[in-house]
Amino acid sequence: MTRLEAKQLYEYYDALVDKLMKAKLALVDGGVKSYTIEDRSLSRFDIDDLTKELEEAIRKRDEYEALMNGGSRRKAVGFVPRDW
């Protein structure tokens, strides 16, 4: 993946994070009963799904930011302690 592609994807996910955060805040604050993002309508019952989608968008945004800055994707590392 080139830096240009990473930058474009970063900008996409950054805008998506902004939209999802606005939607979640509007629903959580209770000022509205439903919220519309482009052609998608969300209600208070969708907050759990919205939270998962927001976390995924933030993870993707961070991943593309690292690629854009010359780093590598995040890698999960596990540690299993053993008692010999």
MMTF fields as JSON, N, C-alpha, C and O atoms, coordinates in Angstrom:
{
  "mmtfVersion": "1.0.0",
  "mmtfProducer": "UNKNOWN",
  "numBonds": 335,
  "numAtoms": 336,
  "numGroups": 84,
  "numChains": 1,
  "numModels": 1,
  "chainsPerModel": [1],
  "groupsPerChain": [84],
  "chainIdList": ["A"],
  "bondAtomList": [4, 2, 8, 6, 12, 10, 16, 14, 20, 18, 24, 22, 28, 26, 32, 30, 36, 34, 40, 38, 44, 42, 48, 46, 52, 50, 56, 54, 60, 58, 64, 62, 68, 66, 72, 70, 76, 74, 80, 78, 84, 82, 88, 86, 92, 90, 96, 94, 100, 98, 104, 102, 108, 106, 112, 110, 116, 114, 120, 118, 124, 122, 128, 126, 132, 130, 136, 134, 140, 138, 144, 142, 148, 146, 152, 150, 156, 154, 160, 158, 164, 162, 168, 166, 172, 170, 176, 174, 180, 178, 184, 182, 188, 186, 192, 190, 196, 194, 200, 198, 204, 202, 208, 206, 212, 210, 216, 214, 220, 218, 224, 222, 228, 226, 232, 230, 236, 234, 240, 238, 244, 242, 248, 246, 252, 250, 256, 254, 260, 258, 264, 262, 268, 266, 272, 270, 276, 274, 280, 278, 284, 282, 288, 286, 292, 290, 296, 294, 300, 298, 304, 302, 308, 306, 312, 310, 316, 314, 320, 318, 324, 322, 328, 326, 332, 330],
  "bondOrderList": [1, 1, 1, 1, 1, 1, 1, 1, 1, 1, 1, 1, 1, 1, 1, 1, 1, 1, 1, 1, 1, 1, 1, 1, 1, 1, 1, 1, 1, 1, 1, 1, 1, 1, 1, 1, 1, 1, 1, 1, 1, 1, 1, 1, 1, 1, 1, 1, 1, 1, 1, 1, 1, 1, 1, 1, 1, 1, 1, 1, 1, 1, 1, 1, 1, 1, 1, 1, 1, 1, 1, 1, 1, 1, 1, 1, 1, 1, 1, 1, 1, 1, 1],
  "groupList": [{"groupName": "MET", "atomNameList": ["N", "CA", "C", "O"], "elementList": ["N", "C", "C", "O"], "formalChargeList": [0, 0, 0, 0], "bondAtomList": [1, 0, 2, 1, 3, 2], "bondOrderList": [1, 1, 2], "singleLetterCode": "M", "chemCompType": "L-PEPTIDE LINKING"}, {"groupName": "THR", "atomNameList": ["N", "CA", "C", "O"], "elementList": ["N", "C", "C", "O"], "formalChargeList": [0, 0, 0, 0], "bondAtomList": [1, 0, 2, 1, 3, 2], "bondOrderList": [1, 1, 2], "singleLetterCode": "T", "chemCompType": "L-PEPTIDE LINKING"}, {"groupName": "ARG", "atomNameList": ["N", "CA", "C", "O"], "elementList": ["N", "C", "C", "O"], "formalChargeList": [0, 0, 0, 0], "bondAtomList": [1, 0, 2, 1, 3, 2], "bondOrderList": [1, 1, 2], "singleLetterCode": "R", "chemCompType": "L-PEPTIDE LINKING"}, {"groupName": "LEU", "atomNameList": ["N", "CA", "C", "O"], "elementList": ["N", "C", "C", "O"], "formalChargeList": [0, 0, 0, 0], "bondAtomList": [1, 0, 2, 1, 3, 2], "bondOrderList": [1, 1, 2], "singleLetterCode": "L", "chemCompType": "L-PEPTIDE LINKING"}, {"groupName": "GLU", "atomNameList": ["N", "CA", "C", "O"], "elementList": ["N", "C", "C", "O"], "formalChargeList": [0, 0, 0, 0], "bondAtomList": [1, 0, 2, 1, 3, 2], "bondOrderList": [1, 1, 2], "singleLetterCode": "E", "chemCompType": "L-PEPTIDE LINKING"}, {"groupName": "ALA", "atomNameList": ["N", "CA", "C", "O"], "elementList": ["N", "C", "C", "O"], "formalChargeList": [0, 0, 0, 0], "bondAtomList": [1, 0, 2, 1, 3, 2], "bondOrderList": [1, 1, 2], "singleLetterCode": "A", "chemCompType": "L-PEPTIDE LINKING"}, {"groupName": "LYS", "atomNameList": ["N", "CA", "C", "O"], "elementList": ["N", "C", "C", "O"], "formalChargeList": [0, 0, 0, 0], "bondAtomList": [1, 0, 2, 1, 3, 2], "bondOrderList": [1, 1, 2], "singleLetterCode": "K", "chemCompType": "L-PEPTIDE LINKING"}, {"groupName": "GLN", "atomNameList": ["N", "CA", "C", "O"], "elementList": ["N", "C", "C", "O"], "formalChargeList": [0, 0, 0, 0], "bondAtomList": [1, 0, 2, 1, 3, 2], "bondOrderList": [1, 1, 2], "singleLetterCode": "Q", "chemCompType": "L-PEPTIDE LINKING"}, {"groupName": "TYR", "atomNameList": ["N", "CA", "C", "O"], "elementList": ["N", "C", "C", "O"], "formalChargeList": [0, 0, 0, 0], "bondAtomList": [1, 0, 2, 1, 3, 2], "bondOrderList": [1, 1, 2], "singleLetterCode": "Y", "chemCompType": "L-PEPTIDE LINKING"}, {"groupName": "ASP", "atomNameList": ["N", "CA", "C", "O"], "elementList": ["N", "C", "C", "O"], "formalChargeList": [0, 0, 0, 0], "bondAtomList": [1, 0, 2, 1, 3, 2], "bondOrderList": [1, 1, 2], "singleLetterCode": "D", "chemCompType": "L-PEPTIDE LINKING"}, {"groupName": "VAL", "atomNameList": ["N", "CA", "C", "O"], "elementList": ["N", "C", "C", "O"], "formalChargeList": [0, 0, 0, 0], "bondAtomList": [1, 0, 2, 1, 3, 2], "bondOrderList": [1, 1, 2], "singleLetterCode": "V", "chemCompType": "L-PEPTIDE LINKING"}, {"groupName": "GLY", "atomNameList": ["N", "CA", "C", "O"], "elementList": ["N", "C", "C", "O"], "formalChargeList": [0, 0, 0, 0], "bondAtomList": [1, 0, 2, 1, 3, 2], "bondOrderList": [1, 1, 2], "singleLetterCode": "G", "chemCompType": "PEPTIDE LINKING"}, {"groupName": "SER", "atomNameList": ["N", "CA", "C", "O"], "elementList": ["N", "C", "C", "O"], "formalChargeList": [0, 0, 0, 0], "bondAtomList": [1, 0, 2, 1, 3, 2], "bondOrderList": [1, 1, 2], "singleLetterCode": "S", "chemCompType": "L-PEPTIDE LINKING"}, {"groupName": "ILE", "atomNameList": ["N", "CA", "C", "O"], "elementList": ["N", "C", "C", "O"], "formalChargeList": [0, 0, 0, 0], "bondAtomList": [1, 0, 2, 1, 3, 2], "bondOrderList": [1, 1, 2], "singleLetterCode": "I", "chemCompType": "L-PEPTIDE LINKING"}, {"groupName": "PHE", "atomNameList": ["N", "CA", "C", "O"], "elementList": ["N", "C", "C", "O"], "formalChargeList": [0, 0, 0, 0], "bondAtomList": [1, 0, 2, 1, 3, 2], "bondOrderList": [1, 1, 2], "singleLetterCode": "F", "chemCompType": "L-PEPTIDE LINKING"}, {"groupName": "ASN", "atomNameList": ["N", "CA", "C", "O"], "elementList": ["N", "C", "C", "O"], "formalChargeList": [0, 0, 0, 0], "bondAtomList": [1, 0, 2, 1, 3, 2], "bondOrderList": [1, 1, 2], "singleLetterCode": "N", "chemCompType": "L-PEPTIDE LINKING"}, {"groupName": "PRO", "atomNameList": ["N", "CA", "C", "O"], "elementList": ["N", "C", "C", "O"], "formalChargeList": [0, 0, 0, 0], "bondAtomList": [1, 0, 2, 1, 3, 2], "bondOrderList": [1, 1, 2], "singleLetterCode": "P", "chemCompType": "L-PEPTIDE LINKING"}, {"groupName": "TRP", "atomNameList": ["N", "CA", "C", "O"], "elementList": ["N", "C", "C", "O"], "formalChargeList": [0, 0, 0, 0], "bondAtomList": [1, 0, 2, 1, 3, 2], "bondOrderList": [1, 1, 2], "singleLetterCode": "W", "chemCompType": "L-PEPTIDE LINKING"}],
  "groupTypeList": [0, 1, 2, 3, 4, 5, 6, 7, 3, 8, 4, 8, 8, 9, 5, 3, 10, 9, 6, 3, 0, 6, 5, 6, 3, 5, 3, 10, 9, 11, 11, 10, 6, 12, 8, 1, 13, 4, 9, 2, 12, 3, 12, 2, 14, 9, 13, 9, 9, 3, 1, 6, 4, 3, 4, 4, 5, 13, 2, 6, 2, 9, 4, 8, 4, 5, 3, 0, 15, 11, 11, 12, 2, 2, 6, 5, 10, 11, 14, 10, 16, 2, 9, 17],
  "groupIdList": [1, 2, 3, 4, 5, 6, 7, 8, 9, 10, 11, 12, 13, 14, 15, 16, 17, 18, 19, 20, 21, 22, 23, 24, 25, 26, 27, 28, 29, 30, 31, 32, 33, 34, 35, 36, 37, 38, 39, 40, 41, 42, 43, 44, 45, 46, 47, 48, 49, 50, 51, 52, 53, 54, 55, 56, 57, 58, 59, 60, 61, 62, 63, 64, 65, 66, 67, 68, 69, 70, 71, 72, 73, 74, 75, 76, 77, 78, 79, 80, 81, 82, 83, 84],
  "secStructList": [7, 7, 2, 2, 2, 2, 2, 2, 2, 2, 2, 2, 2, 2, 2, 2, 2, 2, 2, 2, 2, 2, 2, 2, 2, 2, 2, 2, 2, 6, 1, 7, 1, 3, 3, 3, 3, 6, 6, 3, 3, 3, 3, 4, 4, 4, 2, 2, 2, 2, 2, 2, 2, 2, 2, 2, 2, 2, 2, 2, 2, 2, 2, 2, 2, 2, 2, 2, 6, 6, 7, 7, 7, 7, 7, 7, 7, 7, 7, 7, 7, 7, 7, 7],
  "xCoordList": [0.844, 0.0, 0.895, 1.854, 0.578, 1.368, 0.916, -0.15, 1.747, 1.39, 0.168, -0.624, 0.011, -1.151, -2.439, -3.435, -2.407, -3.579, -3.866, -5.02, -2.819, -2.985, -3.566, -4.406, -3.114, -3.622, -5.1, -5.879, -5.491, -6.888, -7.778, -8.86, -7.326, -8.101, -8.14, -9.155, -7.047, -7.022, -8.052, -8.801, -8.096, -9.045, -10.489, -11.365, -10.729, -12.064, -12.481, -13.575, -11.619, -11.957, -12.007, -12.758, -11.222, -11.272, -12.631, -13.224, -13.122, -14.448, -15.54, -16.511, -15.375, -16.347, -16.397, -17.478, -15.241, -15.186, -15.922, -16.674, -15.714, -16.403, -17.918, -18.639, -18.401, -19.844, -20.421, -21.488, -19.719, -20.21, -20.218, -21.123, -19.205, -19.155, -20.298, -20.915, -20.583, -21.694, -23.012, -23.852, -23.187, -24.417, -24.558, -25.63, -23.49, -23.549, -23.826, -24.639, -23.164, -23.397, -24.832, -25.441, -25.369, -26.754, -27.725, -28.688, -27.482, -28.366, -28.216, -29.203, -26.99, -26.738, -27.257, -27.816, -27.077, -27.54, -29.058, -29.599, -29.736, -31.183, -31.912, -33.131, -31.191, -31.83, -32.638, -33.528, -32.335, -33.053, -33.42, -32.78, -34.458, -34.856, -34.238, -34.06, -33.913, -33.249, -32.265, -32.391, -31.293, -30.24, -29.976, -29.989, -29.737, -29.522, -28.114, -27.693, -27.397, -26.095, -26.278, -26.454, -26.233, -26.481, -27.801, -28.854, -27.797, -29.049, -29.39, -30.3, -28.674, -28.834, -29.493, -29.064, -30.521, -31.21, -30.899, -31.005, -30.515, -30.14, -31.068, -31.547, -31.316, -32.116, -31.33, -30.206, -31.923, -31.241, -30.936, -29.982, -31.745, -31.541, -30.296, -29.83, -29.764, -28.596, -27.289, -26.244, -27.309, -26.099, -24.999, -23.827, -25.346, -24.322, -23.645, -22.421, -24.438, -23.871, -23.039, -21.982, -23.518, -22.812, -21.469, -20.472, -21.441, -20.199, -19.183, -18.005, -19.626, -18.72, -18.183, -16.996, -19.064, -18.645, -17.665, -16.711, -17.885, -16.989, -15.615, -14.595, -15.577, -14.297, -13.531, -12.313, -14.229, -13.589, -13.046, -11.945, -13.813, -13.368, -12.137, -11.222, -12.111, -10.945, -9.721, -8.62, -9.911, -8.802, -8.249, -7.035, -9.147, -8.714, -8.017, -7.001, -8.556, -7.942, -6.522, -5.607, -6.332, -4.999, -4.053, -2.869, -4.583, -3.773, -3.277, -2.104, -4.159, -3.754, -2.882, -2.057, -3.053, -2.167, -0.741, 0.22, -0.608, 0.715, 1.341, 2.53, 0.549, 1.071, 1.468, 2.473, 0.68, 0.946, 2.247, 2.963, 2.554, 3.754, 4.963, 5.987, 4.851, 5.988, 6.088, 7.036, 5.155, 5.183, 4.535, 4.244, 4.323, 3.646, 2.338, 2.089, 1.521, 0.254, 0.502, 1.534, -0.451, -0.333, -0.398, -1.131, 0.372, 0.355, -0.002, 0.526, -0.889, -1.256, -0.21, 0.173, 0.229, 1.235, 0.669, 0.143, 0.79, 0.281, 1.415, 2.484, 1.182, 2.172, 1.468, 0.477, 1.983, 1.403, 2.414, 3.411, 2.156, 3.098, 2.983, 1.894, 4.116, 4.122, 4.907, 5.936, 4.41, 5.083, 5.706, 4.993, 6.999, 7.67, 7.952, 8.511],
  "yCoordList": [-1.167, 0.0, 1.237, 1.319, 2.182, 3.405, 4.393, 4.246, 5.395, 6.412, 7.211, 7.642, 7.409, 8.138, 7.368, 7.95, 6.066, 5.234, 5.244, 5.337, 5.148, 5.172, 6.51, 6.553, 7.601, 8.926, 9.056, 9.604, 8.552, 8.622, 7.81, 8.259, 6.628, 5.791, 6.408, 6.323, 7.018, 7.704, 8.825, 8.962, 9.628, 10.741, 10.234, 10.841, 9.119, 8.528, 8.1, 8.439, 7.359, 6.879, 8.017, 7.937, 9.072, 10.219, 10.909, 11.284, 11.075, 11.674, 10.768, 11.246, 9.455, 8.496, 8.545, 8.508, 8.628, 8.726, 9.977, 9.924, 11.101, 12.34, 12.178, 12.582, 11.592, 11.405, 10.463, 10.725, 9.38, 8.419, 9.001, 8.723, 9.812, 10.44, 11.434, 11.496, 12.216, 13.168, 12.429, 12.844, 11.333, 10.552, 9.979, 10.056, 9.41, 8.799, 9.845, 9.614, 10.985, 12.045, 12.552, 12.8, 12.705, 13.177, 12.177, 12.569, 10.894, 9.866, 9.712, 9.513, 9.804, 9.627, 10.822, 10.652, 12.018, 13.211, 13.238, 13.924, 12.501, 12.428, 13.566, 13.687, 14.396, 15.507, 15.07, 15.792, 13.9, 13.385, 11.93, 11.24, 11.473, 10.073, 9.24, 8.03, 9.899, 9.203, 10.161, 11.379, 9.599, 10.382, 9.772, 8.549, 10.601, 10.113, 10.471, 11.626, 9.459, 9.644, 9.207, 8.023, 10.179, 9.953, 9.205, 9.791, 7.955, 7.23, 6.272, 5.454, 6.368, 5.441, 6.141, 7.219, 5.534, 6.102, 5.275, 4.048, 5.964, 5.302, 5.758, 6.892, 4.878, 5.237, 4.896, 4.4, 5.161, 4.867, 3.384, 3.007, 2.555, 1.11, 0.651, -0.47, 1.492, 1.155, 1.6, 1.514, 2.069, 2.616, 1.559, 1.872, 0.328, -0.722, -0.99, -1.097, -1.101, -1.311, -0.111, -0.262, 1.071, 2.3, 2.363, 2.795, 1.936, 1.92, 0.964, 1.302, -0.22, -1.185, -0.639, -0.771, -0.025, 0.538, 1.682, 1.826, 2.493, 3.604, 3.087, 3.613, 2.066, 1.492, 0.915, 1.071, 0.253, -0.314, 0.797, 0.678, 1.874, 2.99, 3.663, 4.052, 3.802, 4.399, 3.507, 3.999, 2.2, 1.261, 1.348, 1.38, 1.387, 1.481, 2.803, 2.84, 3.897, 5.21, 5.217, 5.717, 4.666, 4.606, 3.739, 4.05, 2.655, 1.754, 2.471, 2.358, 3.199, 3.906, 5.111, 5.502, 5.707, 6.798, 6.276, 6.931, 5.098, 4.5, 4.177, 4.418, 3.631, 3.325, 4.597, 4.622, 5.642, 6.909, 7.526, 8.179, 7.321, 7.9, 6.981, 7.242, 5.92, 5.044, 3.9, 3.116, 3.782, 2.688, 1.453, 1.392, 0.501, -0.711, -0.848, -0.147, -1.753, -1.993, -2.484, -3.087, -2.217, -2.71, -4.219, -4.834, -4.78, -6.232, -6.58, -6.005, -7.512, -7.959, -8.969, -9.882, -8.775, -9.659, -10.212, -9.478, -11.5, -12.13, -12.676, -13.0, -12.774, -13.292, -14.311, -14.001, -15.51, -16.571, -16.987, -17.638, -16.61, -16.993, -18.491, -19.066, -19.086, -20.519, -20.752, -20.124, -21.635, -21.97, -23.345, -24.349, -23.41, -24.7, -25.36, -26.457],
  "zCoordList": [0.0, 0.0, 0.0, 0.767, -0.851, -0.923, 0.145, 0.742, 0.366, 1.359, 0.923, 1.761, -0.384, -0.889, -0.59, -0.161, -0.82, -0.518, 0.986, 1.405, 1.78, 3.231, 3.687, 4.585, 3.061, 3.414, 3.063, 3.843, 1.886, 1.475, 2.413, 2.791, 2.782, 3.702, 5.102, 5.793, 5.513, 6.81, 6.829, 7.797, 5.768, 5.698, 5.698, 6.314, 5.004, 4.988, 6.392, 6.844, 7.083, 8.418, 9.433, 10.404, 9.228, 10.116, 10.004, 11.016, 8.784, 8.585, 9.151, 9.737, 8.97, 9.498, 11.019, 11.606, 11.654, 13.114, 13.58, 14.553, 12.898, 13.268, 13.178, 14.09, 12.089, 11.899, 12.956, 13.511, 13.228, 14.212, 15.619, 16.405, 15.937, 17.267, 17.437, 18.5, 16.388, 16.465, 16.662, 17.461, 15.929, 16.046, 17.448, 18.048, 17.967, 19.296, 20.367, 21.262, 20.285, 21.271, 21.222, 22.262, 20.026, 19.897, 20.505, 21.165, 20.29, 20.829, 22.34, 23.049, 22.827, 24.26, 25.055, 26.139, 24.525, 25.231, 25.361, 26.228, 24.51, 24.608, 23.93, 24.06, 23.213, 22.526, 21.319, 20.87, 20.795, 19.625, 19.867, 20.661, 19.174, 19.272, 18.163, 18.305, 17.055, 15.959, 15.307, 15.43, 14.618, 13.98, 12.617, 12.473, 11.622, 10.267, 9.803, 9.878, 9.325, 8.689, 7.246, 6.958, 6.343, 4.924, 4.741, 4.992, 4.322, 4.083, 5.226, 5.096, 6.328, 7.445, 8.624, 9.033, 9.159, 10.306, 11.55, 11.537, 12.625, 13.88, 14.99, 14.986, 15.932, 17.099, 18.358, 18.282, 19.508, 20.776, 20.934, 21.614, 20.308, 20.403, 19.634, 19.834, 18.771, 17.96, 18.592, 17.946, 19.827, 20.451, 20.584, 20.37, 20.928, 21.057, 19.719, 19.652, 18.649, 17.319, 16.895, 16.282, 17.222, 16.883, 17.603, 17.025, 18.856, 19.626, 19.013, 18.898, 18.621, 17.982, 16.666, 16.368, 15.881, 14.597, 14.805, 14.04, 15.823, 16.134, 16.555, 16.109, 17.405, 17.833, 16.649, 16.565, 15.74, 14.549, 13.648, 13.111, 13.483, 12.643, 13.252, 12.527, 14.569, 15.234, 15.061, 14.811, 15.193, 15.015, 13.587, 13.385, 12.608, 11.205, 10.938, 10.244, 11.486, 11.293, 11.842, 11.188, 13.035, 13.642, 12.819, 12.685, 12.272, 11.45, 10.194, 9.836, 9.531, 8.315, 8.619, 7.793, 9.796, 10.195, 10.371, 9.966, 10.975, 11.152, 9.799, 9.595, 8.874, 7.544, 6.803, 6.093, 6.97, 6.299, 6.806, 6.047, 8.087, 8.679, 8.597, 9.229, 7.832, 7.616, 8.597, 8.529, 9.493, 10.46, 9.867, 8.672, 10.7, 10.249, 11.005, 11.985, 10.537, 11.205, 12.622, 12.917, 13.48, 14.848, 14.841, 14.067, 15.705, 15.834, 17.269, 18.22, 17.395, 18.742, 19.203, 18.472, 20.419, 20.985, 22.286, 23.123, 22.424, 23.636, 24.477, 23.961, 25.752, 26.681, 27.56, 28.222, 27.558, 28.361, 29.417, 29.106, 30.675, 31.731, 32.026, 32.021, 32.276, 32.589, 33.876, 34.127, 34.645, 35.882, 35.702, 35.714, 35.538, 35.264, 36.527, 36.538]
}
